């Protein structure tokens, strides 16, 4: 039986809140559920992702162009046939790479929310990626803890802003923390995301929702509250890297072409839950019909065709691409197959042009047809690079050994 769809209209994306001068201690002042926008206004710590120069495609980032959506159709996925002689590294699977159609079409079954979710995922365009290994699951608390133990790494959320950075801030406001989803006690208007997002002192990867929370006994849960530099640092330590957006989507599709979800076109096939998403009334009540209220351990839902778990729902995943809503249109204008695209040279979100954002993929346990729908495989999220949340994680990739 297909998932019931509620006839609710998605509100217009919220405007960026004005600068909060009295709360300068806040590293982040705006978070929109489902990755629509995550804004950082005072913490400017970030790293550029490594961007190889060979076989790359870069967009002209001088201006955002107004591009009409085209009705391009999905072509077949043509996987590479060669496989590495060596077995896959531990907890990774081989993704063959190849040529495929990237992007998302309108999804009427997802209602107005689903239609809105595809606007920056068009036009559909042809892409080729080389083969690579990918982590079977999101990086877990246990894996991240091993990294921290080995290196002494301190995440951005654990670092308090300094008086040198913010000389006018009261000392009591210079505290470490992060952004946390906190469901309201009842229904609220969906045009005010601050009703369910807040900055929590002491929230970090060990305490995902604040000082009273813990990851003890949750070794196999995805690590969250990791900003982009944190994820990049882990990947470097593990001799891996973060995936490009094109690599991520090729892997997520699992060999399928043009499907709405990474498992097919039906959200709830034969009554089976395929991903950890939000059921009930958003944002105040998660019914947990899929077996989980909030975050779930990794690999509790079926793997896709390549053996990857949780490529939809549970936690958003960082990719190495800068975010621009017109990037796909610029690739499509070239007309040829984009080979190993690395994303645009620089970021630009017209809603928050001053923020440096990377692409998020996959959706999270907060995605719902009432507000997000970005568990759809071709859709895109975005996030300011120094901002972690309790619904954002990552996984890594690595190239095959040299022949």
C-alpha positions, 0 to 999 in steps of 0.5 A, a space after each residue: 500500500 502506498 504511503 498516504 499523502 496529505 494535501 498540505 501546501 509547502 510554504 514559501 522558504 523562510 526569509 533569512 532572519 535578520 542579524 541577531 546582535 544580542 545573540 552574537 554567540 550563536 554560530 548559526 541563526 537559521 536552519 531549515 528542516 530537510 536541508 533547505 538552508 543552514 546558515 552560519 553567521 559568525 563562525 567562519 572556520 572552514 576548509 575548501 574540499 580538495 578538487 582534482 583538476 583532471 577530467 573536471 567540469 566547472 561552471 561559470 559562476 559569475 552570475 546565476 542564470 534564469 534557466 527554464 526547466 526542461 523536460 529532459 528524460 532519463 536515459 539508461 544507466 550504463 555501468 562500467 564492466 571492469 572491477 578491481 582485482 583486489 577485494 573491497 576495503 573493510 566496510 566498503 563496496 565497489 561502485 562501478 561508475 559509468 554513464 547515467 542521467 543525473 537529476 530529478 523530475 517532478 514527482 506528482 505523487 509527492 504533492 506540492 512539496 515534492 514538486 518544490 524539492 526538484 527545482 534545483 535538481 533540473 535539468 536532467 543531464 548525462 554524467 560519467 563517473 569513474 569507479 570507486 569504493 564507498 562506505 556501506 553505511 554512514 560513518 558511525 559513532 564508533 568509527 568517529 570515536 576511533 578517529 578522535 582517539 587516534 588524533 585528538 581532533 576537536 570538532 567545530 561544535 566543541 570549540 567556543 567562539 573566542 573574544 578575538 573573533 567576537 570582541 563585542 560579545 559578552 563572555 558568557 555568550 562565548 560558549 560551544 554548541 550546535 544546532 538541534 531539532 527540538 519538536 514543538 509541543 503542538 502544531 506550528 506554522 511551517 513558515 517559521 523554522 525557528 519553532 523547531 530548530 535551536 542553538 543548544 549550548 554543549 551540543 556536539 557529536 558526543 552529545 547530539 541534542 545537548 549536555 543531557 544526551 549521550 552516544 553511550 550504547 550507540 556505537 552503530 548510530 551515524 555520527 552527527 553534529 559534524 561540520 564539513 571540515 570535521 567530515 573532511 578531517 576524518 576522511 583524510 585520516 581514514 585515507 579516503 575522501 568525501 564523495 562528489 555529488 555526481 558520485 553520490 547520486 550514481 551510487 545512490 541509484 544502485 544501477 537503476 535509472 530515473 526512479 524516484 527513490 533509490 529502490 523504485 517508484 513506490 514509497 512504501 512498496 507492499 507495506 514495507 518501510 524502505 527508509 527512516 523518514 518522518 511519519 505523523 504530523 510535522 514537526 511536532 509528532 513523529 509517529 515512528 511507524 517505520 520503527 524509529 522516532 528520530 535517528 536510527 542505527 545504520 543499516 536497519 533498512 534494505 540496502 540499494 542495488 550496490 549494497 549501500 544502506 541509508 542512501 535515503 533518510 536517517 541523516 543527510 550526507 555531506 558531499 564535496 561539491 559547492 552548492 549552486 542552484 544553476 549548476 545543472 543548467 550550466 552543465 546541460 548547456 555544454 551538451 556533452 556528457 559531463 565527466 567526473 564533475 567536481 561541482 562549481 568553482 564557488 558557492 552561491 545560494 541566492 537566498 543567503 548569498 554570503 554563506 558558503 554552502 556544500 551540497 547535502 544529499 539523501 534526506 533525513 529522519 525529518 523528511 516528510 511529504 509535508 515539508 521536505 521530500 528530499 528522500 527522493 534520490 535525485 534531489 539536493 540539500 545544502 548546508 553552510 560548511 561550519 554548521 553541524 546538526 543532529 540530522 547530518 552525517 557523512 560517508 566516504 569514498 576511495 579510488 581503486 588501487 593503481 593498476 
